[in-house]
Amino acid sequence: MRKLLTALAALCFLAGCGSPSVKSDMSGYEGFEDTEHVFYDMSVKDAAEAMDKGKTFAVYFGFAKCPWCIAVLPILNETAKEAGLTVGYVDTRKDPSWQSNIDIDDYDLFTERFGEYLDYDDNGILHLYTPHVFFIRDGKTVFEHSGSLEGHIAYEREMSQEEKEELREIYRQGFQAMK
């Protein structure tokens, strides 16, 4: 039965409905234990190809040791589940040689597709700061959110319940924009 469901999910993804093909390993995220999470493996190239095909999907860029990523991941997961959707995951530290988010494979393709949503770093380079979630409808970015919340310093404190709800509402807006 599990093999059949996996095959159906892969077919659905290829057909453009945005279901996962390979579930992401999120075990490196401290405190995140949801084995039925919504995240599936995606690369920059996968995202670009899906956009070229006019697909609708959400993609999250982050990594397991990023304090802000650790803080937002459960909220993004819960909100995606509420919406009945999955989220592509680009691990920006998948390769141990990647020491910066700009080291990911196909970073030039990434900036071509998402550069208008990025900030320049101190060296004048468009820089991907994580976590960053893009909500894409029919191949176009319709909503995006970077970081957690203004004023939240993840390595100093956890988000309050009020802040978590504010972030959840931001993600709800993103998923709603995909409809």
N, C-alpha and C positions, 0 to 999 in steps of 0.2 A: 504494500500500500504506500509506504514512504517513497519508494522508487517511482511509483506512478505519480504521486503528488509533485515530486521533484521534476519529473519530466514535463508535467503539465505547467508548472511554474516557469520552466525554461522556455517552453513554447509560447506561453503568454507574453513573456518578456520580449522574445524575438518578434512577436506579432505587434508589439507596440503598446501593450497595456501596463507596462512598468513593473511587473512582478519580478522578484529576484531570480537570478540564475544560480549563484553560489553565495550561501550565507557567509557573512564576514565573521572572523574570529575576533570577538570583542573582549576576550578574557584578560587582555592587558590593562583594561580600564579599571582602576582601583574602585572597588565597591560596586561595580556593575555586574550583576549576576543573572540577568534575564537571558536565559537560553532560548527563549522564544522571541527574541528581539526582531526588529524590522530591517536591520542593516544587511546589505549584500555588497559583495566586492564590485568595485567599479574603478576604472582608470580614467585619466583625463581623455584619452583617446576614445574610450567607451562613451563618455559623456558627449564628446563632440560628435561622434557618429550618431548617437541617439537624437541629438539636436538636429543634425542634418536630415534625419528621417522624420522630423516633426513630432517626436514623442513627447509625452508629458511625464515628468518624473521630478523627484527631489534628489539632490546630491549634497552630501556633507563632507567637508574637507577638515581633517583633524588628525590627532595622533594621541596615543594612550598615555603619554607622560605630560601632556599639556594640561595644566591645572584648570584652565577655562573649559577645555574639551571634557574633562572629567565631570565638571559641574553641569554642563548643558546636556550631555549625552542621555541621561535618564529622562529628562524633560522632553527632548526631541523624540525619543523612543515612545514615551507615553502618548504624546500628542499625535504622532504618526499612527499609532494603534487606534486612537480615538477616531481618526479620519479614515481608517481602514486602508492605509497606504504603506508602502515600503520606501526605504531611503537608500540610495547608492552611497557607498562609503569609499572615499579616496584617502587611504592612510598615507599621510605626508611624511612618514618615517618608516615606510614599509621596507625600504632598503637601508641597512645599517650605515651605509656611506652617506646617506642624506642627513646633513646637519642643519639644514634650513628648509623651510617650506618651498623655497624657490629651486631646490635641488630635485624636485619630483620630475619623473619622466614627462616629457612633452610640456614643459613649463611655458614655452613660447606659444603652443597651441592653447594652453590655459589662458594666458594673458590676451590672446586674440579673441577668445570667447567671453571672458569674464573681466577683462582689464578695466572696463569702465566702473566696476564696483570695488576696485582696489585702491589703496593709498600708496604713495611713494615712500620708500624708506629714506634714511639719512643719506644714502648714496645715490638717490635719484632713480632707484629701480622700483618698478611696480612690484609690490610685495603682497603675497597672500598671508594674511594673519589668520590664525585659527582660534576657535572654530569658525567656520564659514559655511552657511547653508544657502544653496541656490534652489529656488522653486521654479521649475520650467514647465511651460504649457505650450504644446504644439511647436516645440523646438526653440522657444524664446524665453528668456528669463523674465518672469513676471513679478518676482519678489525675491529678496535676499536679506540675510541677516548675518552680521559678523560679530564675533565675541559673545559675551553674555549680556550684561547690562551696563550702562554708564555708571561708573563709580564702584563697580564690583571688582575687587582685586582678589582673584581666586586663591592665590597662595597665602593670603592673609585671613580670609574668612569664607564660610559657606554663604550662599544666598539665603536670605530670609524667605519665609513662606510667601510673603507678599511679592518679593522679587521673582520667585519661581513662578508664581501665577502670572506675573507681568510677561515673563519670557514665554510661558506656555501660550499666552494670548498672541504674542508676536508670531510664534510658529503656527498657531491656528490660522492667522491671517495669511501666512504663506501657503498653507495647504488649501485654504479657501480660494486663493488666487489661481490655483492650478485647475479649478473646476471650470 
